[in-house]
Amino acid sequence: RRLRYQWSCKSGNLDVEDSSLLLSDISNPSLALKSNALLPGTAYTFAVAVYGESGGSNSLFGEAQINVLVRAPPSLGSCQSKPESGTAFHTWFRLQCKDWSGAGEPFRYQFQAYSLGTFTNLCEYQFMNEYVTQLPGSNERVLLRGVVADQFGVTAYDDFTTTVIPARNFDA
């Protein structure tokens, strides 16, 4: 018995016939979407109809649908460094994120520094919204990032800068 599947979006807010949003065809048993196809904070209703031959004709065997809510990332917060400038390996910088909100609390925080074309973790995810560290000096603004993750793993981030002046001498 050969089955045929037909996927649709009953909520009407996604065109499942737009191949630029899909990783699979809408006639497959499973519907696979690209990671950017669904909008955060949006609800979708997907349905699949299953057809098959019965007595020589194409008949509907069954239908199923599922409601999907795409979580929105944490929002409205900011991150900063105190102080805003200091000396490499001498100044203790307090990296802090505050005023973040969202449905997935409690949040976890991670701080990163940009170097050589990529962000590097300064710490692992933690429940404290601040991290105290010393930074290497480059006599330039250092790009930092505060990453905020909710309990479901949905993340948002805020980039901020601080100035780190190279140390003239290093006291052991």
matplotlib code that plots the C-alpha trace (Angstrom):
import matplotlib.pyplot as plt

x = [0.0, 1.5, 0.8, 1.0, 1.5, 0.5, 1.7, 0.1, 0.2, -3.3, -2.5, -1.7, 1.5, 4.0, 3.9, 5.0, 5.2, 8.1, 11.1, 13.5, 12.1, 12.1, 14.7, 12.2, 9.4, 5.8, 5.0, 7.4, 6.2, 8.2, 8.3, 11.7, 12.1, 15.2, 16.4, 15.3, 11.8, 9.9, 9.7, 10.4, 7.3, 5.0, 2.5, 2.0, -0.4, 0.9, -1.2, -0.5, -3.1, -2.3, -3.8, -3.7, -5.4, -8.4, -10.6, -8.8, -9.3, -7.2, -8.7, -7.9, -6.7, -6.3, -5.1, -3.1, -2.1, 0.3, 0.5, 4.0, 5.0, 8.4, 10.0, 11.2, 14.7, 15.4, 15.0, 15.3, 18.5, 22.0, 25.5, 28.4, 31.9, 32.8, 35.2, 35.0, 38.8, 41.8, 45.2, 45.9, 46.3, 46.0, 42.4, 39.6, 36.7, 33.2, 31.2, 27.5, 24.2, 21.0, 17.3, 16.8, 13.2, 11.4, 9.3, 12.1, 13.6, 15.8, 18.5, 22.1, 24.9, 28.1, 30.7, 32.9, 35.8, 36.4, 39.9, 41.4, 38.1, 36.0, 34.4, 36.1, 34.4, 35.7, 33.5, 31.0, 27.2, 26.4, 23.3, 25.1, 24.6, 28.2, 31.7, 34.9, 38.1, 41.3, 41.8, 44.9, 45.9, 45.8, 45.6, 42.3, 38.7, 38.0, 34.8, 33.0, 29.7, 27.2, 25.1, 21.8, 20.2, 16.8, 15.9, 15.0, 18.4, 17.1, 19.8, 20.2, 23.3, 24.5, 27.9, 29.8, 33.3, 36.0, 39.4, 42.4, 45.7, 48.8, 50.7, 54.1, 55.7, 54.4, 54.7, 54.7]
y = [0.0, 3.4, 6.3, 10.0, 12.8, 16.5, 19.0, 22.4, 25.3, 25.7, 28.9, 30.6, 32.3, 30.1, 29.2, 25.5, 25.6, 28.1, 25.9, 28.5, 27.7, 23.9, 21.1, 18.5, 18.3, 18.8, 15.3, 13.6, 11.8, 14.3, 18.1, 19.7, 23.4, 25.6, 27.2, 30.7, 29.6, 30.2, 33.5, 33.8, 34.4, 33.1, 30.2, 27.8, 25.0, 22.3, 19.6, 16.5, 14.6, 11.0, 9.6, 6.0, 3.8, 2.0, 0.1, 1.7, 5.3, 7.8, 8.1, 10.2, 7.8, 10.3, 13.7, 15.0, 18.4, 19.9, 23.4, 24.8, 27.9, 29.2, 30.7, 34.3, 34.9, 36.9, 40.6, 44.3, 43.8, 45.1, 44.2, 46.4, 46.5, 48.3, 50.0, 51.0, 51.1, 49.7, 48.1, 44.7, 42.0, 44.6, 45.8, 43.6, 44.1, 43.3, 42.2, 42.4, 41.8, 43.3, 44.0, 40.9, 39.6, 36.7, 33.7, 31.2, 32.3, 31.6, 32.9, 31.7, 34.0, 33.6, 36.3, 36.2, 38.3, 38.9, 38.1, 36.9, 36.9, 34.9, 35.1, 33.1, 32.1, 33.8, 31.6, 28.8, 29.5, 30.4, 31.7, 34.8, 37.7, 39.0, 37.8, 39.4, 38.9, 40.5, 41.1, 41.2, 44.6, 45.7, 49.5, 49.4, 48.9, 45.3, 43.9, 41.8, 39.9, 38.9, 35.9, 35.3, 31.8, 30.9, 27.5, 26.1, 27.1, 30.0, 32.7, 36.4, 38.6, 42.1, 43.3, 46.0, 47.4, 48.3, 49.8, 47.7, 49.6, 47.3, 47.1, 49.0, 46.6, 43.4, 42.9, 39.3]
z = [0.0, -1.1, 1.2, 0.2, 2.7, 2.4, 5.0, 5.6, 8.0, 9.3, 11.2, 7.9, 9.1, 7.2, 3.5, 3.5, -0.3, -0.1, -0.7, 0.7, 4.2, 3.9, 4.4, 3.2, 0.7, 2.0, 0.6, 3.0, 6.1, 8.2, 7.8, 8.2, 8.3, 8.1, 11.4, 10.4, 9.1, 12.3, 14.1, 17.8, 19.9, 17.2, 17.4, 14.4, 13.7, 11.3, 9.9, 7.8, 5.7, 4.8, 1.6, 0.2, -2.4, -1.2, -3.7, -6.7, -5.6, -3.6, -0.2, 2.9, 5.7, 8.4, 9.6, 12.5, 13.6, 16.1, 17.7, 18.0, 20.0, 19.2, 22.3, 22.2, 23.5, 26.6, 25.8, 26.9, 28.9, 28.6, 29.6, 30.7, 32.2, 35.4, 35.2, 31.6, 31.3, 33.2, 33.0, 31.6, 34.3, 37.1, 36.9, 38.0, 35.5, 36.7, 33.6, 34.3, 32.6, 34.0, 33.3, 31.1, 30.9, 29.3, 30.0, 30.5, 33.8, 35.6, 33.2, 32.9, 31.8, 30.0, 29.1, 26.1, 24.6, 20.9, 19.7, 16.4, 14.6, 17.1, 20.5, 23.3, 26.5, 29.6, 31.8, 31.5, 31.8, 35.4, 37.2, 38.5, 36.2, 36.7, 36.3, 37.7, 35.7, 34.5, 30.8, 28.6, 27.2, 23.6, 24.1, 22.3, 23.0, 23.7, 22.4, 25.0, 24.8, 27.5, 26.5, 28.3, 28.0, 29.4, 30.9, 27.5, 25.9, 23.9, 23.9, 23.3, 23.7, 24.1, 22.9, 24.9, 25.1, 27.6, 27.2, 28.4, 28.6, 28.5, 31.7, 31.7, 34.2, 35.6, 39.4, 40.4]

ax = plt.figure().add_subplot(projection="3d")
ax.plot(x, y, z, "-o")
ax.set_aspect("equal")
plt.show()
